[in-house]
Amino acid sequence: MQARLVVPALLCLCSLGPACGEDVGDDVGDELSSGTETSNPDGDGDGDTTGDGDTTGDGDGDGDTTGDGDTTGDGDGDTTGDGDGDGDTTGDGDCNEVVISTSLGEMYIGLDPVNAPITVANFKAYVDAGFYDGTIFHRVMDGFMIQGGGFTPGMVAKMTMPPIVLETSPELTHVDGAISMARTPEPDSATSQFFICDGPQHFLDGDYAAFGVLSNGADVLAAISAVSVADQGQFDNVPVEDVVINSVSYSCD
C-alpha cells in the first residue's frame, strides 16, 4: 500500500502513489516494525572467576568492595547511577544517537526511548540489521520534510518487518528537525520509512510518531531539502539525483 501523510488540503503529502491532490491522505509514512533494543542481560557487574568473586563476605559474587556491585550506592551493578544495571552511560542499555550518513553529508539524530520506546526499538532494529544502508531519501518537499528508509535507487521497495502501533507523546512534537515515522492511511502501519521535518510541522502532532530530533547536521537537512525534484511514474517529489543513505549507525560506536 502506498505510504501517505494525512495533512490539510493546503499541504498535500503524496508519498508513494497517485499525484498530489488525489486525496489529502496519509503520506509521510510507511513502515516500522517491532524490535527490542539490546542491553547487558544481567548488569550484575560480577565478572569474576572465583565462585563468589569478592572479599566482602556478602556472597553476591560481584567482585566489588561495597557489597552491592557498583560504586554509585544504588545497588544496580553498574557505575552510571541510572538504575538499569546495564553498565552503560545511556540509561537504556544502548546508544541513543544515530548518524545518518548521506551522499550530501551527515546528520546526527538523538532518539527518545523514554517517550517513544516502541518506535525507537523498531528503528534500532532496522539500524542493527543494516537495513537503511544504500537506501535513498525518495521524497523531498522543501520547507516540509524529507522522507526515506524504504527504497533503493530506481525506486525499488525493500521488504520490511511487520508494522508497529502508532505511538505518540505530548513530549515529542514535530519541531524543526524532528524525526518521525511515515505510514499509510492506517495509523498502525509504520514499518521502516521515516521523515525529518524541515521546519516545525506541529499539525502532525498526535497523528504521526515523532521519536527523536536532529542534534547536528542542520546544514545537511537544508541541502537535501533544496534538491531538485520531479515526478517519477507514480511517485512524486523524487530527487532528480539520488540522495543516498550510505549508512545509519550509532554515534557511540
C-alpha positions as CSV (number, residue, x, y, z in Angstrom):
1,M,0.0,0.0,0.0
2,Q,1.2,3.5,-0.7
3,A,2.5,5.5,2.2
4,R,0.9,8.8,2.7
5,L,0.8,11.6,5.3
6,V,-2.6,12.9,6.4
7,V,-2.4,16.7,6.0
8,P,-4.7,19.6,5.4
9,A,-5.7,20.2,1.8
10,L,-3.2,23.0,1.5
11,L,-0.4,20.7,2.1
12,C,-0.8,17.6,0.1
13,L,1.7,15.0,1.0
14,C,1.6,12.3,-1.6
15,S,4.3,9.9,-0.9
16,L,4.1,6.7,-2.7
17,G,1.5,6.7,-5.3
18,P,-1.0,8.9,-7.1
19,A,-0.2,12.5,-7.9
20,C,-0.5,15.1,-5.1
21,G,-4.1,16.2,-4.8
22,E,-5.9,12.9,-5.3
23,D,-6.6,12.7,-1.7
24,V,-5.4,14.6,1.3
25,G,-4.5,11.5,3.0
26,D,-1.7,9.8,4.7
27,D,1.6,10.3,3.2
28,V,4.8,10.8,5.0
29,G,4.8,7.4,6.0
30,D,5.1,3.9,5.6
31,E,6.6,1.4,7.8
32,L,8.0,0.4,11.1
33,S,8.5,-2.7,12.9
34,S,8.7,-4.0,16.4
35,G,12.1,-4.8,17.7
36,T,13.7,-4.8,21.1
37,E,16.8,-2.9,21.9
38,T,19.7,-4.8,23.3
39,S,21.3,-4.3,26.7
40,N,23.5,-6.1,29.1
41,P,21.4,-9.1,30.1
42,D,22.5,-9.3,33.7
43,G,24.0,-5.9,34.7
44,D,25.3,-7.5,37.9
45,G,28.9,-6.5,37.5
46,D,30.3,-9.8,38.7
47,G,32.9,-10.6,36.0
48,D,34.7,-12.9,38.5
49,T,36.0,-16.4,38.3
50,T,36.1,-17.4,41.9
51,G,32.8,-18.8,43.0
52,D,31.6,-15.7,44.7
53,G,34.1,-13.3,43.2
54,D,34.6,-10.8,46.1
55,T,36.0,-10.5,49.5
56,T,33.2,-8.8,51.2
57,G,31.5,-11.8,52.6
58,D,28.2,-11.0,51.1
59,G,28.2,-13.9,48.8
60,D,26.9,-11.9,45.9
61,G,29.8,-12.8,43.5
62,D,30.0,-9.3,42.2
63,G,33.7,-8.7,42.9
64,D,33.3,-5.3,44.4
65,T,34.1,-4.0,47.9
66,T,30.8,-2.4,48.7
67,G,28.6,-5.4,48.7
68,D,26.2,-4.1,46.1
69,G,28.2,-4.5,42.9
70,D,28.8,-0.8,42.0
71,T,30.2,2.4,43.3
72,T,27.1,4.5,43.0
73,G,25.3,3.3,46.0
74,D,22.2,2.4,44.0
75,G,22.8,-1.4,44.1
76,D,22.2,-1.9,40.4
77,G,25.6,-3.3,39.5
78,D,26.9,-0.6,37.2
79,T,28.7,2.7,37.7
80,T,26.4,5.0,35.9
81,G,23.8,5.7,38.6
82,D,21.0,5.3,36.1
83,G,19.4,2.4,37.9
84,D,19.2,0.0,35.0
85,G,22.2,-2.2,35.9
86,D,23.4,-2.5,32.4
87,G,26.8,-0.8,32.9
88,D,26.4,1.7,30.1
89,T,26.1,5.5,30.2
90,T,22.9,6.0,28.2
91,G,20.5,4.8,30.8
92,D,18.7,2.3,28.4
93,G,21.3,-0.2,27.6
94,D,22.2,1.1,24.2
95,C,23.3,4.2,22.4
96,N,20.5,6.7,21.6
97,E,22.1,8.8,19.0
98,V,22.5,7.8,15.4
99,V,24.4,9.2,12.5
100,I,22.7,9.2,9.1
101,S,25.5,9.4,6.6
102,T,24.2,10.5,3.2
103,S,25.7,11.5,-0.2
104,L,25.3,15.1,0.9
105,G,26.7,14.8,4.4
106,E,25.9,13.6,7.9
107,M,23.0,14.2,10.2
108,Y,23.0,13.3,13.9
109,I,19.7,12.3,15.4
110,G,19.0,11.9,19.2
111,L,16.4,9.2,19.9
112,D,14.0,9.3,22.8
113,P,13.3,5.8,24.1
114,V,11.7,7.2,27.2
115,N,8.7,8.8,25.4
116,A,8.8,6.5,22.3
117,P,10.0,3.1,23.4
118,I,8.2,1.0,20.8
119,T,9.1,3.4,17.9
120,V,12.8,3.7,19.0
121,A,13.2,0.0,19.4
122,N,11.7,-0.6,16.0
123,F,14.0,2.0,14.4
124,K,17.0,0.5,16.1
125,A,16.1,-3.0,14.9
126,Y,16.4,-1.7,11.3
127,V,19.6,0.1,12.1
128,D,21.1,-3.0,13.7
129,A,20.2,-5.0,10.6
130,G,21.9,-2.5,8.3
131,F,18.5,-2.1,6.6
132,Y,18.9,1.6,5.7
133,D,22.4,1.3,4.2
134,G,22.1,2.0,0.5
135,T,18.5,3.3,0.6
136,I,17.5,6.8,-0.5
137,F,15.6,9.8,0.5
138,H,12.9,9.2,-2.1
139,R,10.6,12.1,-1.3
140,V,11.6,15.7,-0.6
141,M,9.4,18.7,0.0
142,D,11.4,21.9,0.7
143,G,10.0,23.6,3.8
144,F,8.1,20.5,4.9
145,M,10.1,17.3,5.2
146,I,12.5,14.7,3.7
147,Q,11.4,11.1,3.6
148,G,13.4,7.9,3.2
149,G,14.2,4.5,4.5
150,G,12.1,2.3,2.2
151,F,13.6,2.4,-1.3
152,T,16.9,1.8,-3.1
153,P,17.9,3.8,-6.2
154,G,15.4,3.3,-9.0
155,M,12.5,3.3,-6.5
156,V,12.9,-0.4,-5.7
157,A,11.0,-1.1,-2.5
158,K,12.6,-3.1,0.3
159,M,10.9,-5.8,2.3
160,T,10.3,-4.7,5.8
161,M,9.5,-6.2,9.2
162,P,5.8,-6.2,10.5
163,P,4.2,-2.8,11.2
164,I,4.1,-1.3,14.7
165,V,1.4,0.6,16.6
166,L,1.1,4.3,16.4
167,E,2.9,5.8,19.4
168,T,2.6,9.5,20.2
169,S,3.6,11.6,23.2
170,P,3.0,15.3,24.1
171,E,6.7,15.3,25.0
172,L,7.6,14.6,21.4
173,T,6.3,17.1,18.8
174,H,7.2,17.8,15.2
175,V,9.7,20.6,15.8
176,D,12.2,21.6,13.2
177,G,14.5,18.6,12.7
178,A,12.1,16.1,14.4
179,I,12.3,12.5,13.1
180,S,9.0,10.7,12.8
181,M,7.6,7.6,11.3
182,A,5.9,7.6,7.8
183,R,2.9,5.4,7.4
184,T,-0.1,4.6,5.2
185,P,-3.6,5.9,6.0
186,E,-3.9,3.1,8.6
187,P,-2.5,4.6,11.9
188,D,-0.8,1.3,12.9
189,S,1.1,0.8,9.7
190,A,4.6,2.3,10.2
191,T,7.5,0.0,9.3
192,S,10.9,1.3,8.2
193,Q,10.2,4.6,6.5
194,F,10.8,7.8,8.4
195,F,10.8,11.5,7.7
196,I,12.7,14.5,9.1
197,C,10.9,17.8,9.5
198,D,12.2,20.8,7.5
199,G,10.8,23.4,9.8
200,P,8.2,22.9,12.6
201,Q,5.2,20.9,11.4
202,H,3.0,20.8,14.5
203,F,-0.2,19.9,12.7
204,L,1.3,16.4,12.5
205,D,1.4,16.1,16.3
206,G,-0.7,13.3,17.7
207,D,-1.1,11.7,14.2
208,Y,2.5,10.7,13.5
209,A,5.1,9.1,15.7
210,A,7.9,11.5,16.4
211,F,10.7,9.7,18.2
212,G,13.7,12.0,18.2
213,V,15.3,15.2,16.9
214,L,18.2,16.4,14.9
215,S,21.1,17.2,17.1
216,N,23.7,18.1,14.5
217,G,23.7,18.5,10.7
218,A,21.0,21.2,10.1
219,D,23.0,22.3,7.0
220,V,22.7,18.8,5.6
221,L,19.0,18.7,6.2
222,A,18.8,22.1,4.4
223,A,20.9,20.8,1.5
224,I,18.7,17.7,1.0
225,S,15.5,19.8,1.3
226,A,16.8,22.1,-1.5
227,V,17.5,19.4,-4.1
228,S,15.6,19.4,-7.4
229,V,12.7,17.0,-7.5
230,A,10.4,15.6,-10.2
231,D,7.6,13.1,-10.5
232,Q,8.8,9.6,-11.3
233,G,6.0,7.4,-12.5
234,Q,3.5,7.0,-9.6
235,F,5.9,8.8,-7.2
236,D,6.0,12.5,-6.6
237,N,8.7,14.8,-5.3
238,V,11.5,12.4,-6.1
239,P,15.0,13.9,-6.1
240,V,16.3,14.2,-9.7
241,E,19.7,13.0,-8.4
242,D,19.6,10.2,-5.8
243,V,20.2,11.3,-2.2
244,V,21.7,8.1,-0.9
245,I,21.7,7.0,2.7
246,N,25.2,5.4,2.9
247,S,24.6,4.1,6.4
248,V,22.8,4.7,9.6
249,S,25.0,3.8,12.6
250,Y,25.3,4.7,16.3
251,S,27.4,7.7,17.2
252,C,28.6,5.9,20.3
253,D,30.2,3.1,18.3
